[in-house]
Amino acid sequence: MKKIVKVIEVIAISDKGFEDAVINAVEEASKSVKNIKSVYIKDMNAKVENNKIVSWGIDAKISFELDR
């Protein structure tokens, strides 16, 4: 049986850190996408206010296997 994998790109943020932003991305994507197999972090950034980091963001690709 052949498997088909699809990739979506998502942006997620967190006020705690990069790891939490990745967790947020997967948790939110899993609400509408099933069979998630991997997450690839394409880019990372942080928002700074008054010389302090106030939020962390990621641009990620999430791959999932299509149901057949």
N, C-alpha and C positions, 0 to 999 in steps of 0.2 A: 504494500500500500504506500502510495506517494504522500508526502507531507508538504503542505504549503505554509510558508511562514510570511506574515505581513508585518510591516514596520510602520509605526506612527511616531510623530515627533511631538513632544510636549514640553511646556515650560512650567516649572514649579518653583515656589519660594517658601522660605521658612524664616522665622525670627530666632531660630535656635542654632542652625548650622547647615552645612552642605549635606551631611548624612540625612538629616531630617527632611530636607528638600527632596532628596531622592525617594525616601519613604513616602512622602506626600504624593509624588508623581505616580508611583506604582499603585498606591492605595486608590487614588482618584481614577486612574486609568482602569483599574480592575472593576470599577462600578459599571462600566459599559463594555469592557473587553475581557474575554475569558481566555484561558490557556496561555497566560503571559509566560514567556520563557527566559527573557533577558532584558537588561536595561543597559544602554551605552550612554555615558555622559559625554556629550558633544562639547559643551561649554559651561563654564562656571563664572559667576560674578557676585559682587557684593555691593550693597548700597551703603553709602557712608553719610552720616549727618553729624556735625560738630566733632569731626575727627574720630568718630566711633562707628563701627559696623552695626547697622540696624536691621539688615536682612541679607540673606544669602539666596542666590537663585541658580537654577541649573536649566540647561537646554538638553533634553535627553531623547534618545530614540528607544522606543519600547517595542520589542518583537513578540509576536504571539502566533501560535499555531491555529490555523483555521480548522473548524469542525468540518468533517467530510461525511 
